[in-house]
């Protein structure tokens, strides 16, 4: 057992403790919630990470992709929550409302339609 997941059960259903659940409990057309790890992008600048617009491109400007000011000059620190450059991605992401397209019970696969959060390079154990 590699993964532990919770599935809600309707009032009339009874499940035994330790019972193995398979993909056959899903139906095509049903909507599911998928939780995964987003693609890691390493250290990213403020424009890529937060969608900032950047500075002016002409008229002698020398600041194009920098995040500009870090806040008040007399604070002597950067306030919590300040959006700036840093590590982007490789975090848990939840996508709700993905539609089940197909079920492959033989290979234990569930095919869903939509943006499943997962890095391009999969680990060896998947």
N, C-alpha and C positions, 0 to 999 in steps of 0.2 A: 504494500500500500504506500504509494508515493505522495498522494495528496489527500488532504482532509477537507471535505466540503459539507455545507449544510444545505438541505433541501426542505422547503416547507411541505407539509402533508395536509391534505384536507381532513375535515373532522371525522369522516366515516372510515378513513384508511387506518390500518394498524400495521406498524412496522416493528419487526423484532430487533433487539439490540444486536449489533454486529452483522446485520443482513447486508449482503453485497448488492449495491445498486448499479445498474448498467444504463447505457444510453437508450435502451428500449423504453424507458419511462418518459422520454420526450416524444413529441409529435411534430411533423413538418408543419410550419406555419406558426408554431408557438414562439413567444418572445422570451428571451433569456437575458440575464445580466452576466457579463463576462468581466473577470478581474484578472489583470496581467501586469507585467512590467513593461514600461515604455522603453523605447529605444534610447540608449544613452548617447549624448552628444558631447560629453566632456565639458571642458571649460568654454563657455560661450560669452560673447559680449552682450551688452545691454540691449542693443538693437535686435539681435537674433533671439535673445532669451525673453525679452518682455515686449517686443514690437515697438520700441521707440522709433521716432522718425529721423533722428539724426540732425546734425547742424546744416547750415546753408552750404551749398556746393560752390558758390562763386563769391565775388566781391571781396576777395582777400581773406576769406575765412580759412582758418587752419585747423578747425575742429569739425570733422565730418561724421565720424562714427562713435565718438566718445560720449559717455552718459552725461556730460556737463557737470553741474554742481552736485556736491555731496550733501548739501544742506547749509545750515547756519554756520557762519565762521567762528562764532564765539562759543559754540557747543563743545568743541574739543573732542568730539566723537561722532560716530555715524549712528543715527537713531535706528532702532529695531524696525524691520519691515521695509527698509530702504531698498528699492529695486535697482540692482546694479549687476555688473558682470559676475559670473560664478558658474558652478556646476549645473548643467541642464540635463534633464531626462533621467533615465534609469530609476524611476519611482513607480509606486503602485498606482495604477489607473483603473477606474471602474467605468465601463461602458454599458449603459442600460438600453433595453429594448431592441436587442439584435434578434433577427428572425431566424429560426431554424429552417434550413433549406432541405437538408438530407440527413439521414441517419444510416450509418454503416455499422450494424451490430456485429458483423463478423470481425471487423478490425477495431471495434470499440471507438469509432470516430463520430463526432458530431459536427456537421458542416453548417456554419452560420454565415449570414450575409451582413457585412458591415466591417467597420474598422476594429479589428481585434488587436489590443495592445500587446506587442511582442517585438523583441529586437530581430533584425534580419538574420543574424547569426544565432542559431539555436544552440544551447548547450548539448553536450554529447549524450546526456541521459534522457533526452526527450525523443 
